Amino acid sequence: MTDTRPGPTGTTPPADTAPAANTPRTVATSTAPGARRMWTRNRGLLLAAVLLLATAVTIATVRSGDQHGRLDPRAADPLGSRAVAQLLADRGVSTRTVTTADAAAAAAGPDTTLLVAVPDLLTRHQQTQLHTATAQAGGRTVLIAPGERATGTLAPGVALADGPSTTTTLSPGCDLPAARRAGPADTGGRRYTTALPDADTCYRSDGPATLVRLPAATGDTVLLGAPDLLYNSRLDQQGNASLALQLLGTRPHLVWYLPSLTDSTATGGNRTLLDLIPGGWLWATAQLLIAVLLTAAWRARRFGPLVPERLPVAVRASETAEGRARLYRRHRARDRAATALRTATRDRLAPLTGTPTAQAHTPEALVPALTARLGTPGPALHTLLFGPPPSDDAALIALADQLDALEREVRHP
């Protein structure tokens, strides 16, 4: 008869053991899905992901094409401003494009009109630098739709009104010669208010003006609420071309400043990360954080008292003891093993000798009771039940045998 018991490891039969002749061969099978099955199962999700990615790329491409060359005097796109530059060139006005604050400040002069296409992209340091240069230059500065902070720095005395204009095309409604000659124009956008007595406020929308001119000793500053009249696609509508030529063609040179986020001067001054984040995003982030905290407080797990629970599987005490013994042996924890053996023995001996359970681990109570019952000397019992841990495995085995013998003697004196 062939021996089929487990080998020394408990899992592998001996190498020379052969299966019986009439034993059917077990064909190995795999439950892992194959490539064909995975493709059949997930092709719908993959197709949806590809379509979503293609849609996102298409939308990004279309939007980027619409915004390409916005307010750039070299761009012929609908949102570019090449048509304005060509009309100015026909009238002898040269146009030069700069992309840094240093170049814009250096180009300011009495015979130069400086147009700042996107003032809101400038940092506070750049705005202060530009205002200092233009205030001393004596030329004209044209600001296209400046926001609250840009208005306060580049045009002191002017404040941004609440809400944009609800009408795109507005009438002049002022005595400024350039506005009166141009007539209605597409200036509807941001609105401004000022209390300066010599300021010209034109193209009003429900009170505030969309075009403000601040005269100075030798030059002036013009705030334009919307860039629409400078676009190639809008230049031939209303009086846009006339107003644009009169605002930008009063000097022989036009410097068109297109602020860039890569400008090295943007790192100067008090520029911080918050300067690059719109105020609305900060409020939205704060509200989202509050909502997350409230949700966490609402859904947080509230721990109550411990509740005993039956194990789903019954484990025999012998298996538990064997597993713990193997752990002790693996880590050479003879002291813990000896303590466990002595503690269990004292728990069983205490009721047999009439010792209270609370004093089962007190040598002064348990040892005298055992001595009176067995007549064994107290020091020997004290060493056996409360002595030092064994020094090696052999001493641990001897201790276990002695404890078993002591318990048998107490049970059957």
Buried (B, 14 or more C-beta within 10 A) or exposed (E): EEEEEEEEEEEEBEEEEEEEEEEEEEEEEEEEEEEEEEEEEEEEEEEEEEEEEEEEEEEEEEEEEEEEBBBBBEBEBEBBBBBBBEBBEEEEBEBBBBEBBBBBBEBBBEEBBBBBBBBBBBBBBBBBBBBEBBBEBBBBBBBBBBBEBBBBBBBEEBBBBEEBBEBBBBBBBBEBEBBEEBEBBBBBBBBBBBEBEEBBBBBBBEEBBBBBBBEBEEBBBBBBBBBBBBBBEBBEBBBBBBBBBBBBBBBEBBBBBBBBEEBEBBEBBEBEEEBEEEEEEEEEEEEEEEEEEEEEEEEEEEEEEEEEEEEEEEEEEEEEEEEBEEEBEEEEBBEBBBEBBBEEBBEBBBEBBEBEEEBBBBBEBBBBBBBEBBEBEEEBBBEBBBBEBBEEEEEBEEBBEBBEEBBEEBEEE
